[in-house]
Amino acid sequence: MPVVSLSKAPRDEPLEKAATIERVTKRFGTRDSVQALGEVTFDIGLGEFVAIVGPSGCGKSTLLNMVAGLLPPTTGRIEVLSQYVTGPVRDLGIVFQQHLLLPWRTILENVLLQIEVRRMGRREHKERALSLLERVGLADFASSYPDQLSGGMNQRAAICRALVHDPELLIMDEPFGALDAMTRDQMAMDFHLLSREARKTIIFVTHSISEAVFLANRVVVMTPRPGRVQSIVSIDLGRERHFEMKEDRAFAVYTRHIREMFESMGVLRENTRR
């Protein structure tokens, strides 16, 4: 499993690990079973933004569910925040591709649902919920209902719901995948700013190479099913990201390098018909 850095500057090694994934596999079923995930090993440093990119069906979402403790690994071990994962991990937030907001609750009430489920103090966390909604541009929509908002606005609310209890770790499964291209770009920028301010450890699954390079400190490149780690690419583009960066040569070098990996695996193919 090569770790690739395309720049001369070394990646600053985090002092602590937020998560350790060691020789983890996942097989579903017994008879006619499906090997969803091959043996996977890598660490995630405290405060890192790690993106996982790979073809459909390679086990990316399965891996996130195992990190969250929602699925047990078939073999191997997972450690999150210095604790072995043997069941659902409490000190994390999860954002899915669909916002999953409850239509009969207002946006503020949807954000506070996280607090109610965890039996935390609603009154103390209401101010934090309102502050998060303000930071993502939804302060004026706290009393609105999901069907009154756009898909991007609802996904912003879902991110606030995942952050309202102030978790150490945030895992995100293709959170912008259902959005149109322009909204997706803006959501990526908004989330970059929010994640920098919140200083969270983030594991982010995406099918978009450019999105992974734009957001992450490191990109984990997965093989087709059963998914294994083909390579880990360190991204040295500075702490602040901006739209113009996508036109820079360095950004193009990273995206081309990762695309060429998928081409070598047969995941991406040139059109040979002329």
C-alpha positions in Angstrom: 0.0 0.0 0.0 2.1 3.0 -1.2 1.7 6.4 0.4 2.3 9.0 -2.3 3.3 12.6 -2.0 3.7 14.6 -5.2 5.2 17.6 -3.4 8.6 18.1 -1.8 7.1 19.4 1.5 6.4 16.5 3.9 3.0 16.1 5.5 2.9 17.2 9.1 2.3 14.0 11.0 -0.5 14.3 13.6 0.6 13.6 17.1 -2.4 11.4 17.9 -4.6 8.9 16.0 -8.3 9.5 15.7 -8.9 6.1 14.1 -7.0 3.0 13.3 -8.2 0.5 10.7 -6.1 -2.7 10.8 -6.5 -5.6 8.4 -10.2 -5.1 8.2 -12.4 -7.2 5.8 -16.1 -7.5 5.3 -18.1 -10.5 3.9 -21.9 -10.5 3.6 -23.8 -13.7 3.9 -22.7 -17.3 4.4 -23.9 -19.3 1.4 -23.2 -17.4 -1.9 -21.5 -14.8 0.3 -20.1 -11.5 -1.2 -16.7 -10.2 -0.3 -17.4 -6.5 -0.1 -14.1 -5.3 1.4 -10.7 -6.9 1.1 -8.0 -6.4 3.7 -7.8 -2.7 4.6 -5.3 -0.9 6.8 -4.7 2.8 7.4 -4.6 5.4 10.2 -6.4 8.7 10.5 -4.7 11.4 12.5 -6.5 13.7 14.9 -7.6 16.8 13.0 -7.1 15.3 9.6 -9.5 15.5 6.6 -9.2 12.1 4.8 -11.2 11.5 1.6 -11.9 8.0 0.4 -12.5 7.7 -3.4 -13.2 4.5 -5.4 -15.6 2.9 -7.8 -19.2 2.0 -6.9 -19.4 -1.2 -4.9 -15.8 -1.2 -3.6 -16.9 -1.0 0.1 -16.5 2.7 0.9 -19.8 3.0 2.6 -19.4 -0.4 4.3 -16.1 0.8 5.7 -17.7 4.0 7.1 -20.4 2.0 8.7 -17.8 -0.2 10.4 -15.9 2.8 11.7 -19.2 4.1 13.1 -19.8 0.7 14.7 -23.0 0.1 12.7 -21.6 -3.0 11.1 -19.0 -5.4 12.6 -16.0 -6.3 10.5 -15.6 -9.9 9.4 -11.9 -9.8 10.4 -9.5 -7.2 11.7 -10.0 -4.4 14.2 -11.0 -0.8 14.3 -10.1 1.7 17.0 -11.8 5.1 17.2 -10.6 7.7 19.7 -8.5 5.1 21.6 -11.4 2.7 22.0 -11.9 -0.6 20.2 -15.2 -0.4 18.2 -17.5 -3.2 19.4 -20.8 -1.3 18.8 -22.1 2.1 17.8 -19.6 4.9 18.5 -21.2 7.8 20.3 -18.6 10.5 19.9 -19.0 11.0 16.2 -21.4 12.7 13.7 -22.7 11.1 10.5 -23.8 12.8 7.3 -25.4 10.7 4.6 -26.0 11.3 0.9 -29.7 12.0 1.6 -30.4 14.6 4.3 -32.9 12.4 6.1 -34.6 15.3 7.8 -38.0 14.6 9.3 -40.6 16.5 7.3 -42.9 17.2 10.3 -40.1 19.0 12.2 -38.7 22.4 11.6 -35.1 22.8 10.6 -34.1 23.8 14.2 -36.1 20.9 15.6 -34.3 18.5 13.1 -30.9 19.8 14.3 -31.9 19.3 17.9 -33.2 15.8 17.3 -29.5 14.7 17.7 -29.6 16.2 21.2 -32.9 14.5 22.1 -31.8 11.1 21.0 -28.7 11.4 23.0 -30.6 12.7 26.0 -28.5 15.8 26.3 -29.7 19.2 27.5 -31.9 20.7 24.8 -31.9 24.2 26.4 -28.1 24.3 26.5 -27.7 23.1 23.0 -30.3 25.3 21.3 -27.9 28.2 21.2 -25.3 26.1 19.6 -27.8 24.8 17.1 -28.8 28.3 16.1 -25.2 29.4 15.9 -24.4 26.5 13.5 -27.4 27.4 11.4 -26.2 30.9 11.2 -22.8 29.8 10.1 -24.2 27.9 7.2 -26.6 30.6 6.1 -29.8 29.1 7.5 -30.5 31.5 10.4 -33.6 32.8 8.7 -34.9 29.3 8.0 -34.8 27.8 11.5 -38.6 27.7 11.7 -39.0 26.5 8.1 -39.8 22.9 7.2 -37.6 20.7 4.9 -40.0 20.8 2.0 -39.7 24.6 2.0 -36.0 24.5 1.4 -33.7 23.4 -1.5 -31.7 20.2 -1.4 -28.5 22.1 -0.7 -30.1 24.0 2.2 -31.4 20.7 3.7 -28.0 19.1 3.4 -26.5 22.1 5.3 -29.1 21.5 8.1 -28.0 17.8 8.1 -24.4 18.8 8.6 -25.5 21.1 11.5 -27.4 18.1 13.0 -24.2 16.0 12.8 -22.1 18.7 14.5 -24.5 20.0 17.2 -23.3 17.6 19.9 -19.7 18.7 19.2 -18.2 15.3 18.2 -14.5 14.7 17.7 -15.0 12.8 14.5 -17.3 13.4 11.5 -17.9 10.8 8.9 -19.6 11.7 5.6 -20.9 9.3 3.0 -21.1 11.1 -0.4 -22.9 14.1 1.3 -23.0 16.2 -1.8 -23.7 13.5 -4.4 -27.4 14.3 -4.8 -26.9 17.9 -5.5 -26.5 19.7 -8.9 -22.9 20.6 -9.9 -23.0 24.3 -9.0 -24.6 23.7 -5.6 -22.2 20.8 -5.0 -19.2 23.1 -5.6 -20.6 25.8 -3.3 -21.4 23.2 -0.6 -17.8 21.9 -0.8 -16.4 25.4 -0.3 -18.9 26.1 2.6 -18.0 22.9 4.2 -14.3 23.5 3.9 -14.7 26.8 5.8 -16.9 25.2 8.4 -14.6 22.2 8.9 -11.5 24.4 9.3 -13.3 26.5 11.9 -14.7 23.5 13.8 -11.3 21.7 13.7 -12.8 18.2 13.4 -11.4 14.9 12.2 -13.3 14.1 9.0 -13.6 10.9 6.9 -15.3 11.8 3.7 -16.4 9.3 1.0 -16.9 10.6 -2.6 -16.9 9.4 -6.2 -15.4 12.7 -7.3 -11.6 12.9 -7.7 -11.6 16.7 -7.9 -13.8 17.0 -4.8 -11.5 14.7 -2.8 -8.4 16.7 -3.8 -10.1 20.0 -3.1 -11.1 19.1 0.4 -8.7 16.5 1.8 -5.3 16.4 3.4 -4.9 12.8 2.2 -6.9 10.8 -0.4 -7.3 7.0 0.1 -7.6 5.4 -3.4 -9.6 2.2 -3.3 -9.6 -0.7 -5.8 -12.8 -2.3 -7.3 -14.6 -4.9 -5.2 -13.4 -6.4 -2.9 -12.1 -3.0 -2.0 -8.5 -2.6 -0.9 -6.3 0.4 -0.5 -4.4 1.0 -3.8 -2.6 4.1 -2.6 -2.8 7.0 -0.1 -2.0 10.3 -1.7 -0.9 13.2 0.5 -2.3 16.5 -0.8 -0.1 19.6 -0.2 -2.2 22.5 -1.4 -2.1 24.6 1.8 -4.7 24.9 4.5 -6.9 27.3 2.7 -8.7 26.2 -0.4 -10.4 28.4 -3.0 -12.2 27.9 -6.3 -9.3 29.3 -8.4 -7.1 26.5 -7.0 -8.8 24.1 -9.4 -7.1 25.9 -12.3 -3.6 25.5 -10.8 -1.1 23.1 -12.2 -0.6 21.4 -8.8 -4.3 20.7 -8.5 -4.3 19.2 -12.0 -1.2 17.0 -11.2 -3.0 15.5 -8.2 -6.3 14.8 -10.0 -4.4 13.4 -13.0 -2.3 11.1 -10.8 -5.4 9.7 -9.1 -7.3 9.4 -12.4 -4.4 7.4 -13.9 -4.6 5.0 -11.0 -8.2 4.2 -11.9 -7.3 3.9 -15.5 -4.6 1.4 -14.6 -7.2 -0.6 -12.7 -9.6 -0.5 -15.6 -12.1 1.6 -13.7 -11.8 4.5 -16.2 -11.2 3.8 -19.9 -10.5 6.1 -22.8 -13.1 6.1 -25.6 -11.2 4.2 -28.4 -13.9 4.8 -31.0 -13.0 7.6 -33.4 
